[in-house]
Amino acid sequence: MTGGLLGLLAALAVVAAVAVATRGRGRVRAPARRRGLPAEVRALLDPDAEVTLVQVTTRFCAGCRRSRQVLGALVERTGGLRLAELDVTERPALAADLGVLGTPTTIAYDRRGTELLRVTGVPDAEELSGALTGPPRPSDG
């Protein structure tokens, strides 16, 4: 086996372990403290949207399809939101840079690339909507 394949298998084992440990619907969490935003993520941000929801997925993600449905419906009924998908199946280093230990993980970014919040697991649409429209965020100024 090659080193890349071993790395991928190790990443999948971690994802599976986290998925078993965190069964159920995802909870909205505070943003992770990270320096810089990877270029692959920055390219997904919509400068015309107030918030871009980036759903981090893998090819073997059991909850990603349901998460995509929940997020898609939320985006359809909420102005200022955009949904983008980022498959990290073959990019474990990118997942590590983002602090993603399980999929689906949804990370909300403002148009400047500031992480607003994240959800690991299938999000609850009402909880996520409330968190996004909750306390005012800093302005672009």
DADA-V535914 format. One record per backbone hydrogen bond with DSSP energy under -1.0 kcal/mol. CO is the residue of the C=O (numbers start at 1). NH is the residue of the N-H. If there is no record, write none. Layout:
co=<CO/CO>
nh=<NH/NH>
This chain:
co=<2/3/4/5/6/7/8/9/10/11/12/13/14/15/16/17/18/29/38/39/41/46/51/52/53/54/55/56/57/58/63/64/65/66/67/68/69/70/71/72/73/78/80/82/84/86/88/91/92/93/94/95/104/105/106/107/108/109/110/114/117/118/119/122/124/125/126/127/128/129>
nh=<6/7/8/9/10/11/12/13/14/15/16/17/18/19/20/21/22/118/42/43/44/49/82/109/84/107/86/105/88/61/67/68/69/70/71/72/73/74/75/76/77/81/51/53/55/57/91/95/96/97/98/100/121/56/119/54/116/52/113/110/108/29/106/26/128/129/130/131/132/133>
